[in-house]
Amino acid sequence: MDVLSFVEKALNVRAFNHKVLAGNIAHVETPNYKEKEVDFKQALERQMAGLKNIEIQEKTESDGVGSVDGNTVNMETQMVKMNENSMMYNALIQIISKKFSMMRYMISEGRR
């Protein structure tokens, strides 16, 4: 498998993970809402195997102080996860950008 298709699949998982995290943040005050998360490694392995669906796990226990209303979302944790996901997404974009830059260079060198 070439780098471009690997990065494409990784970007798809990162984008989906961003939607899940945004959903968690949107429901931070919803009673009995259970935090959802994506196991990136497992989701990428499934994508590489040709499976299109990404599994979402529901977290039943909260980190730290429990919520009286049964909500398991911790806003600070979600913001850290979203920031990490964004940084990884941007790193993948840089990899693909460098790959295209190298391809352009090889093409232009061939015309000289």
MDAnalysis code that builds the backbone (N, CA, C; Angstrom):
import MDAnalysis as mda
import numpy as np

u = mda.Universe.empty(336, n_residues=112, atom_resindex=np.repeat(np.arange(112), 3), trajectory=True)
u.add_TopologyAttr("name", ["N", "CA", "C"] * 112)
u.add_TopologyAttr("resid", np.arange(1, 113))
u.add_TopologyAttr("resname", ["MET", "ASP", "VAL", "LEU", "SER", "PHE", "VAL", "GLU", "LYS", "ALA", "LEU", "ASN", "VAL", "ARG", "ALA", "PHE", "ASN", "HIS", "LYS", "VAL", "LEU", "ALA", "GLY", "ASN", "ILE", "ALA", "HIS", "VAL", "GLU", "THR", "PRO", "ASN", "TYR", "LYS", "GLU", "LYS", "GLU", "VAL", "ASP", "PHE", "LYS", "GLN", "ALA", "LEU", "GLU", "ARG", "GLN", "MET", "ALA", "GLY", "LEU", "LYS", "ASN", "ILE", "GLU", "ILE", "GLN", "GLU", "LYS", "THR", "GLU", "SER", "ASP", "GLY", "VAL", "GLY", "SER", "VAL", "ASP", "GLY", "ASN", "THR", "VAL", "ASN", "MET", "GLU", "THR", "GLN", "MET", "VAL", "LYS", "MET", "ASN", "GLU", "ASN", "SER", "MET", "MET", "TYR", "ASN", "ALA", "LEU", "ILE", "GLN", "ILE", "ILE", "SER", "LYS", "LYS", "PHE", "SER", "MET", "MET", "ARG", "TYR", "MET", "ILE", "SER", "GLU", "GLY", "ARG", "ARG"])
u.atoms.positions = np.array([
    [0.853, -1.182, 0.000],
    [0.000, 0.000, 0.000],
    [0.896, 1.241, 0.000],
    [0.542, 2.185, -0.819],
    [1.359, 3.384, -0.915],
    [1.011, 4.395, 0.179],
    [1.869, 5.378, 0.330],
    [1.735, 6.387, 1.386],
    [0.440, 7.177, 1.237],
    [0.083, 7.532, 0.020],
    [-1.102, 8.361, -0.187],
    [-2.383, 7.690, 0.292],
    [-2.557, 6.409, 0.005],
    [-3.793, 5.758, 0.443],
    [-3.782, 5.535, 1.960],
    [-2.599, 5.284, 2.547],
    [-2.514, 5.157, 4.003],
    [-2.892, 6.475, 4.674],
    [-2.338, 7.578, 4.183],
    [-2.627, 8.888, 4.766],
    [-4.100, 9.241, 4.560],
    [-4.655, 8.887, 3.408],
    [-6.073, 9.148, 3.156],
    [-6.954, 8.456, 4.203],
    [-6.660, 7.190, 4.469],
    [-7.446, 6.447, 5.448],
    [-7.261, 7.023, 6.858],
    [-6.037, 7.400, 7.201],
    [-5.761, 7.992, 8.509],
    [-6.490, 9.329, 8.651],
    [-6.523, 10.130, 7.581],
    [-7.242, 11.405, 7.609],
    [-8.743, 11.183, 7.797],
    [-9.279, 10.158, 7.143],
    [-10.703, 9.843, 7.301],
    [-11.037, 9.499, 8.749],
    [-10.187, 8.702, 9.384],
    [-10.423, 8.325, 10.780],
    [-10.302, 9.548, 11.679],
    [-9.288, 10.393, 11.438],
    [-9.105, 11.604, 12.251],
    [-10.300, 12.544, 12.096],
    [-10.816, 12.700, 10.880],
    [-11.977, 13.572, 10.650],
    [-13.207, 13.022, 11.368],
    [-13.399, 11.707, 11.308],
    [-14.531, 11.091, 11.996],
    [-14.389, 11.265, 13.503],
    [-13.166, 11.085, 14.013],
    [-12.911, 11.254, 15.443],
    [-13.228, 12.686, 15.875],
    [-12.924, 13.651, 15.027],
    [-13.219, 15.053, 15.335],
    [-14.728, 15.257, 15.512],
    [-15.518, 14.623, 14.651],
    [-16.979, 14.727, 14.760],
    [-17.474, 14.118, 16.069],
    [-16.894, 12.986, 16.461],
    [-17.295, 12.325, 17.712],
    [-16.960, 13.223, 18.899],
    [-15.754, 13.803, 18.898],
    [-15.346, 14.687, 19.985],
    [-16.227, 15.936, 20.040],
    [-16.540, 16.492, 18.884],
    [-17.417, 17.667, 18.842],
    [-18.803, 17.327, 19.389],
    [-19.284, 16.131, 19.088],
    [-20.569, 15.681, 19.629],
    [-20.533, 15.563, 21.142],
    [-19.413, 15.053, 21.668],
    [-19.270, 14.966, 23.121],
    [-19.322, 16.349, 23.757],
    [-18.612, 17.293, 23.159],
    [-18.582, 18.656, 23.689],
    [-19.971, 19.290, 23.616],
    [-20.679, 19.024, 22.540],
    [-22.024, 19.588, 22.390],
    [-22.991, 19.033, 23.438],
    [-22.727, 17.836, 23.929],
    [-23.619, 17.203, 24.900],
    [-23.072, 17.239, 26.320],
    [-22.166, 18.156, 26.604],
    [-21.530, 18.204, 27.921],
    [-22.539, 18.423, 29.051],
    [-23.664, 19.039, 28.760],
    [-24.669, 19.297, 29.796],
    [-25.944, 18.470, 29.622],
    [-25.912, 17.478, 28.751],
    [-27.067, 16.623, 28.529],
    [-27.109, 15.530, 29.595],
    [-28.179, 15.449, 30.363],
    [-28.265, 14.418, 31.399],
    [-28.174, 13.010, 30.811],
    [-27.444, 12.141, 31.493],
    [-27.263, 10.728, 31.135],
    [-26.563, 10.491, 29.805],
    [-25.939, 11.518, 29.236],
    [-25.175, 11.322, 27.996],
    [-23.871, 10.617, 28.336],
    [-23.539, 9.607, 27.578],
    [-22.307, 8.854, 27.782],
    [-21.282, 9.266, 26.724],
    [-20.094, 9.605, 27.195],
    [-19.005, 10.012, 26.300],
    [-18.736, 8.920, 25.276],
    [-18.513, 9.320, 24.061],
    [-18.190, 8.390, 22.991],
    [-16.751, 8.627, 22.562],
    [-16.090, 7.543, 22.141],
    [-14.709, 7.677, 21.700],
    [-14.413, 6.684, 20.591],
    [-13.378, 7.000, 19.822],
    [-12.936, 6.164, 18.711],
    [-11.537, 5.667, 19.044],
    [-11.331, 4.355, 18.939],
    [-9.993, 3.786, 19.096],
    [-9.301, 3.950, 17.742],
    [-8.383, 4.928, 17.659],
    [-7.771, 5.278, 16.371],
    [-7.074, 4.079, 15.738],
    [-6.284, 3.364, 16.517],
    [-5.523, 2.238, 15.972],
    [-6.458, 1.175, 15.391],
    [-7.481, 0.817, 16.152],
    [-8.433, -0.185, 15.685],
    [-9.187, 0.307, 14.446],
    [-9.601, 1.569, 14.459],
    [-10.342, 2.117, 13.320],
    [-9.471, 2.153, 12.066],
    [-8.193, 2.510, 12.219],
    [-7.292, 2.545, 11.064],
    [-7.046, 1.140, 10.531],
    [-6.886, 0.176, 11.422],
    [-6.706, -1.211, 10.987],
    [-7.918, -1.691, 10.199],
    [-9.109, -1.328, 10.651],
    [-10.331, -1.710, 9.936],
    [-10.375, -1.034, 8.560],
    [-9.981, 0.225, 8.489],
    [-9.956, 0.943, 7.212],
    [-8.953, 0.281, 6.253],
    [-7.785, -0.108, 6.786],
    [-6.760, -0.736, 5.956],
    [-7.231, -2.098, 5.429],
    [-8.086, -2.772, 6.211],
    [-8.612, -4.071, 5.804],
    [-9.774, -3.934, 4.818],
    [-10.166, -2.692, 4.535],
    [-11.233, -2.467, 3.569],
    [-12.611, -2.306, 4.183],
    [-12.704, -2.343, 5.500],
    [-13.996, -2.138, 6.164],
    [-14.254, -0.649, 6.286],
    [-15.433, -0.217, 5.919],
    [-15.732, 1.218, 5.852],
    [-16.251, 1.807, 7.155],
    [-16.939, 0.988, 7.962],
    [-17.536, 1.552, 9.179],
    [-16.496, 1.686, 10.295],
    [-16.680, 2.701, 11.112],
    [-15.796, 2.950, 12.251],
    [-16.622, 2.746, 13.509],
    [-16.099, 1.917, 14.407],
    [-16.820, 1.623, 15.635],
    [-16.623, 2.733, 16.660],
    [-17.703, 3.056, 17.350],
    [-17.660, 4.066, 18.402],
    [-17.952, 3.366, 19.720],
    [-17.048, 3.534, 20.692],
    [-17.285, 2.972, 22.012],
    [-17.937, 4.030, 22.891],
    [-18.813, 3.565, 23.772],
    [-19.474, 4.456, 24.719],
    [-18.821, 4.260, 26.081],
    [-18.361, 5.352, 26.647],
    [-17.691, 5.305, 27.942],
    [-18.737, 5.413, 29.041],
    [-18.773, 4.414, 29.920],
    [-19.815, 4.395, 30.945],
    [-19.373, 5.037, 32.253],
    [-18.069, 5.178, 32.451],
    [-17.572, 5.796, 33.681],
    [-16.880, 7.107, 33.346],
    [-17.049, 8.083, 34.226],
    [-16.414, 9.374, 33.994],
    [-15.024, 9.384, 34.600],
    [-14.144, 10.215, 34.047],
    [-12.809, 10.417, 34.599],
    [-12.897, 11.446, 35.715],
    [-12.416, 11.073, 36.887],
    [-12.412, 12.046, 37.977],
    [-13.758, 12.140, 38.657],
    [-14.221, 13.364, 38.862],
    [-15.459, 13.625, 39.600],
    [-16.663, 13.175, 38.781],
    [-17.505, 12.361, 39.394],
    [-18.701, 11.894, 38.713],
    [-19.750, 12.981, 38.641],
    [-20.559, 12.925, 37.627],
    [-21.618, 13.899, 37.434],
    [-22.892, 13.399, 38.097],
    [-23.601, 14.295, 38.715],
    [-24.856, 13.952, 39.395],
    [-25.911, 13.502, 38.394],
    [-25.900, 14.094, 37.200],
    [-26.932, 13.789, 36.209],
    [-26.601, 12.582, 35.331],
    [-25.486, 11.882, 35.610],
    [-25.139, 10.684, 34.849],
    [-24.349, 10.943, 33.586],
    [-24.008, 12.192, 33.309],
    [-23.215, 12.546, 32.133],
    [-21.749, 12.193, 32.402],
    [-21.098, 11.505, 31.454],
    [-19.702, 11.089, 31.645],
    [-18.704, 11.960, 30.884],
    [-19.134, 13.059, 30.299],
    [-18.254, 13.920, 29.510],
    [-17.522, 14.903, 30.414],
    [-16.200, 14.953, 30.273],
    [-15.374, 15.927, 30.972],
    [-14.887, 16.921, 29.916],
    [-15.295, 18.170, 30.028],
    [-14.988, 19.174, 29.009],
    [-13.485, 19.342, 28.790],
    [-12.705, 19.391, 29.866],
    [-11.259, 19.591, 29.734],
    [-10.609, 18.433, 28.976],
    [-11.030, 17.212, 29.311],
    [-10.492, 16.034, 28.628],
    [-10.845, 16.061, 27.147],
    [-12.068, 16.452, 26.829],
    [-12.501, 16.506, 25.425],
    [-11.696, 17.551, 24.640],
    [-11.427, 18.683, 25.286],
    [-10.651, 19.732, 24.606],
    [-9.212, 19.264, 24.348],
    [-8.626, 18.542, 25.306],
    [-7.277, 17.998, 25.113],
    [-7.281, 16.978, 23.978],
    [-8.272, 16.092, 23.973],
    [-8.376, 15.085, 22.910],
    [-8.582, 15.742, 21.550],
    [-9.396, 16.798, 21.502],
    [-9.641, 17.486, 20.238],
    [-8.369, 18.180, 19.744],
    [-7.629, 18.783, 20.662],
    [-6.380, 19.442, 20.295],
    [-5.373, 18.416, 19.764],
    [-5.260, 17.280, 20.438],
    [-4.357, 16.220, 19.983],
    [-4.769, 15.715, 18.606],
    [-6.061, 15.491, 18.419],
    [-6.565, 15.009, 17.139],
    [-6.269, 16.016, 16.018],
    [-6.441, 17.304, 16.308],
    [-6.162, 18.348, 15.314],
    [-4.682, 18.382, 14.948],
    [-3.818, 18.233, 15.948],
    [-2.380, 18.229, 15.671],
    [-1.994, 17.036, 14.809],
    [-2.558, 15.874, 15.093],
    [-2.267, 14.679, 14.298],
    [-2.814, 14.825, 12.874],
    [-3.989, 15.414, 12.747],
    [-4.576, 15.661, 11.430],
    [-3.660, 16.582, 10.618],
    [-3.198, 17.657, 11.256],
    [-2.305, 18.600, 10.566],
    [-0.988, 17.947, 10.188],
    [-0.472, 17.054, 11.028],
    [0.760, 16.336, 10.699],
    [0.564, 15.463, 9.463],
    [-0.590, 14.822, 9.364],
    [-0.884, 14.005, 8.182],
    [-0.991, 14.875, 6.933],
    [-1.585, 16.056, 7.080],
    [-1.678, 16.989, 5.949],
    [-0.283, 17.407, 5.493],
    [0.628, 17.640, 6.435],
    [2.004, 18.004, 6.083],
    [2.701, 16.863, 5.349],
    [2.453, 15.629, 5.773],
    [3.060, 14.477, 5.096],
    [2.593, 14.410, 3.652],
    [1.302, 14.564, 3.439],
    [0.774, 14.468, 2.078],
    [1.233, 15.660, 1.234],
    [1.352, 16.818, 1.858],
    [1.838, 18.010, 1.162],
    [3.287, 17.814, 0.707],
    [4.119, 17.252, 1.569],
    [5.526, 16.976, 1.202],
    [5.598, 15.956, 0.082],
    [4.737, 14.960, 0.135],
    [4.719, 13.936, -0.913],
    [4.386, 14.569, -2.267],
    [3.374, 15.448, -2.304],
    [3.028, 16.125, -3.547],
    [4.131, 17.073, -3.986],
    [4.772, 17.725, -3.044],
    [5.873, 18.625, -3.358],
    [7.024, 17.848, -4.009],
    [7.325, 16.668, -3.480],
    [8.376, 15.840, -4.080],
    [7.981, 15.393, -5.476],
    [6.723, 15.071, -5.687],
    [6.252, 14.644, -7.009],
    [6.367, 15.791, -8.018],
    [5.973, 17.004, -7.579],
    [6.100, 18.167, -8.463],
    [7.558, 18.418, -8.833],
    [8.445, 18.270, -7.862],
    [9.869, 18.472, -8.103],
    [10.390, 17.452, -9.120],
    [9.997, 16.194, -8.956],
    [10.463, 15.154, -9.886],
    [9.930, 15.406, -11.288],
    [8.717, 15.855, -11.403],
    [8.133, 16.146, -12.717],
    [8.841, 17.323, -13.372],
    [9.081, 18.385, -12.613],
    [9.731, 19.571, -13.181],
    [11.180, 19.306, -13.530],
    [11.872, 18.457, -12.798],
    [13.245, 18.101, -13.118],
    [13.307, 17.289, -14.409],
    [12.278, 16.550, -14.700],
    [12.237, 15.744, -15.907],
    [12.093, 16.588, -17.168],
    [11.615, 17.825, -17.046],
    [11.443, 18.692, -18.210],
    [12.703, 19.467, -18.564],
    [13.681, 19.491, -17.713],
    [14.886, 20.280, -17.979],
    [15.811, 19.630, -18.946],
])
